[in-house]
Amino acid sequence: MKTPSFLTDSASHKLRREIALALAVKIALVVAIKLIFFSDPPSKTEVATRVAERLVGGAQATTEFQPQRATQELEKP
């Protein structure tokens, strides 16, 4: 590939080095973000255990909001 006449050998070399460095930094950032924010998905048994604990009323279940039953409203005179 023929380089443009306005780029000398040293300028062309600097440009290639700068582009390579920019690509290396971007790839490193993408890999770091992947490692930090995306982990392996939980196993199906782990998910099933967590759901069962929430449904049964395990220690993590919150009881702050308890909806009123519709029959209580009908019983009011």
KETORSE-212690 format. One line per field, with one value per residue: residue number from 1; chain; residue in one letter; x, y, z of N, C-alpha, C in turn. Coordinates in nm, 3 decimals. Each point is the difference from the previous one (the first is absolute). Example, Ala and Ser with C-alpha at 12.3 -4.5 7.8 and 13.67 -1.06 7.14 Angstrom:
<rolums>
num <- (1,2)
chaine <- (A,A)
residu <- (a,s)
n_u <- (1.319,-0.035)
n_v <- (-0.569,0.105)
n_w <- (0.780,-0.072)
ca_u <- (-0.089,0.082)
ca_v <- (0.119,0.119)
ca_w <- (0.000,0.006)
c_u <- (0.090,-0.077)
c_v <- (0.120,0.109)
c_w <- (0.000,0.073)
</rolums>
This chain:
<rolums>
num <- (1,2,3,4,5,6,7,8,9,10,11,12,13,14,15,16,17,18,19,20,21,22,23,24,25,26,27,28,29,30,31,32,33,34,35,36,37,38,39,40,41,42,43,44,45,46,47,48,49,50,51,52,53,54,55,56,57,58,59,60,61,62,63,64,65,66,67,68,69,70,71,72,73,74,75,76,77)
chaine <- (A,A,A,A,A,A,A,A,A,A,A,A,A,A,A,A,A,A,A,A,A,A,A,A,A,A,A,A,A,A,A,A,A,A,A,A,A,A,A,A,A,A,A,A,A,A,A,A,A,A,A,A,A,A,A,A,A,A,A,A,A,A,A,A,A,A,A,A,A,A,A,A,A,A,A,A,A)
residu <- (m,k,t,p,s,f,l,t,d,s,a,s,h,k,l,r,r,e,i,a,l,a,l,a,v,k,i,a,l,v,v,a,i,k,l,i,f,f,s,d,p,p,s,k,t,e,v,a,t,r,v,a,e,r,l,v,g,g,a,q,a,t,t,e,f,q,p,q,r,a,t,q,e,l,e,k,p)
n_u <- (0.085,-0.028,0.092,-0.090,0.012,-0.111,0.000,0.090,0.114,0.055,-0.070,0.025,0.124,0.001,-0.062,0.078,0.103,-0.048,-0.028,0.116,0.053,-0.071,0.026,0.125,-0.007,-0.063,0.082,0.099,-0.057,-0.021,0.118,0.050,-0.076,0.036,0.124,-0.016,-0.071,0.063,-0.076,0.039,-0.093,-0.091,0.027,-0.065,0.080,0.100,-0.043,-0.019,0.116,0.050,-0.059,0.037,0.116,-0.009,-0.040,0.087,0.076,0.107,0.122,0.013,-0.108,-0.050,-0.043,0.065,-0.021,-0.118,-0.038,-0.102,-0.068,-0.053,0.004,0.109,0.015,-0.036,0.072,0.053,-0.068)
n_v <- (-0.117,0.088,0.057,0.083,0.093,0.035,-0.133,0.042,-0.064,0.106,0.081,-0.076,-0.011,0.131,0.020,-0.090,0.055,0.118,-0.044,-0.063,0.108,0.078,-0.086,-0.003,0.132,0.012,-0.088,0.062,0.114,-0.051,-0.056,0.113,0.066,-0.088,0.003,0.132,0.023,-0.089,-0.075,-0.119,-0.046,0.026,-0.107,-0.093,-0.083,0.086,0.020,-0.129,-0.012,0.100,-0.048,-0.121,0.054,0.071,-0.109,-0.073,0.104,-0.019,0.004,-0.016,-0.069,0.102,0.046,0.100,-0.053,0.007,-0.043,0.084,-0.087,-0.039,-0.114,0.057,0.044,-0.120,-0.037,0.112,0.048)
n_w <- (0.000,-0.091,0.077,0.049,-0.091,0.068,0.000,0.083,-0.009,0.057,-0.078,-0.103,0.041,0.026,-0.116,-0.057,0.063,-0.032,-0.121,-0.005,0.054,-0.081,-0.097,0.042,0.018,-0.116,-0.053,0.062,-0.038,-0.120,0.003,0.048,-0.086,-0.092,0.043,0.004,-0.111,-0.071,0.080,0.039,-0.082,0.093,0.073,-0.069,0.065,-0.022,-0.124,-0.016,0.062,-0.069,-0.109,0.034,0.033,-0.112,-0.065,0.065,-0.025,-0.073,0.045,-0.131,0.020,-0.066,0.117,-0.056,-0.118,0.061,-0.119,0.006,0.065,-0.111,0.070,0.047,-0.121,-0.041,0.106,-0.043,0.106)
ca_u <- (-0.085,0.081,-0.038,-0.020,0.122,0.014,0.051,0.137,0.017,-0.010,-0.139,-0.076,0.034,-0.064,-0.144,-0.024,0.024,-0.110,-0.120,0.019,-0.013,-0.141,-0.071,0.038,-0.067,-0.143,-0.020,0.022,-0.116,-0.115,0.023,-0.016,-0.143,-0.063,0.037,-0.056,-0.145,-0.070,0.053,-0.066,-0.139,-0.019,-0.051,-0.145,-0.034,0.015,-0.115,-0.118,0.009,-0.032,-0.143,-0.073,0.014,-0.083,-0.141,-0.032,0.013,0.131,0.052,0.016,-0.129,-0.045,-0.142,-0.046,-0.123,-0.091,-0.125,-0.122,-0.082,-0.123,-0.112,-0.007,-0.072,-0.140,-0.062,-0.031,-0.142)
ca_v <- (0.117,0.120,0.103,0.131,0.080,0.091,-0.074,-0.049,-0.129,0.016,0.031,-0.123,-0.089,0.053,-0.023,-0.143,-0.028,0.061,-0.080,-0.128,0.026,0.027,-0.127,-0.081,0.056,-0.030,-0.143,-0.021,0.052,-0.089,-0.122,0.036,0.018,-0.133,-0.073,0.064,0.009,-0.118,-0.123,-0.119,-0.005,-0.095,-0.130,-0.012,-0.041,0.118,0.086,-0.068,0.012,0.138,0.022,-0.074,0.073,0.119,-0.039,-0.055,0.107,-0.011,0.115,0.114,0.049,0.119,-0.005,0.137,0.022,-0.113,0.048,-0.039,-0.096,0.057,-0.039,0.092,0.118,-0.036,-0.024,0.127,0.036)
ca_w <- (0.000,-0.013,0.096,-0.060,-0.008,0.114,0.115,-0.013,0.067,0.145,0.033,-0.022,0.111,0.121,-0.014,0.023,0.142,0.076,-0.024,0.070,0.144,0.027,-0.006,0.116,0.118,-0.011,0.026,0.144,0.072,-0.023,0.079,0.141,0.026,-0.001,0.121,0.119,0.005,-0.050,0.057,-0.051,0.046,0.111,-0.042,0.013,0.137,0.085,-0.026,0.057,0.145,0.036,-0.023,0.104,0.126,-0.006,0.004,0.131,0.098,0.060,0.073,-0.087,-0.047,0.072,0.036,0.020,-0.073,0.000,-0.058,0.072,-0.072,-0.053,0.084,0.113,-0.045,-0.017,0.129,0.067,-0.015)
c_u <- (0.089,-0.050,-0.019,0.126,0.018,0.049,0.142,0.010,-0.015,-0.143,-0.088,0.025,-0.069,-0.150,-0.035,0.015,-0.116,-0.129,0.009,-0.016,-0.146,-0.082,0.031,-0.069,-0.148,-0.029,0.018,-0.119,-0.122,0.015,-0.019,-0.147,-0.072,0.030,-0.065,-0.151,-0.074,0.065,-0.070,-0.144,-0.014,-0.058,-0.151,-0.040,0.011,-0.119,-0.125,-0.001,-0.037,-0.149,-0.081,0.010,-0.088,-0.149,-0.041,0.007,0.130,0.043,0.009,-0.133,-0.042,-0.149,-0.054,-0.134,-0.083,-0.133,-0.120,-0.080,-0.129,-0.119,-0.013,-0.077,-0.148,-0.070,-0.036,-0.145,-0.023)
c_v <- (0.123,0.107,0.133,0.084,0.093,-0.071,-0.048,-0.133,0.013,0.032,-0.124,-0.098,0.045,-0.027,-0.146,-0.037,0.055,-0.079,-0.134,0.017,0.025,-0.129,-0.089,0.049,-0.031,-0.146,-0.031,0.050,-0.089,-0.128,0.029,0.018,-0.134,-0.076,0.059,-0.016,-0.125,-0.124,-0.119,-0.002,-0.102,-0.131,-0.006,-0.041,0.118,0.095,-0.061,0.011,0.141,0.030,-0.070,0.071,0.123,-0.036,-0.049,0.108,-0.011,0.130,0.123,0.059,0.120,-0.011,0.140,0.025,-0.127,0.049,-0.050,-0.095,0.066,-0.034,0.093,0.125,-0.031,-0.018,0.129,0.037,0.128)
c_w <- (0.000,0.098,-0.070,0.007,0.120,0.125,-0.029,0.073,0.151,0.042,-0.016,0.115,0.129,-0.004,0.024,0.147,0.085,-0.017,0.072,0.150,0.037,-0.004,0.119,0.126,-0.003,0.029,0.148,0.081,-0.017,0.082,0.149,0.036,0.003,0.129,0.125,0.007,-0.044,0.056,-0.066,0.050,0.113,-0.052,0.024,0.141,0.096,-0.016,0.062,0.152,0.046,-0.016,0.107,0.134,0.002,0.012,0.138,0.108,0.075,0.065,-0.089,-0.045,0.085,0.024,0.023,-0.067,0.001,-0.053,0.079,-0.086,-0.045,0.087,0.121,-0.038,-0.016,0.133,0.073,-0.022,-0.077)
</rolums>
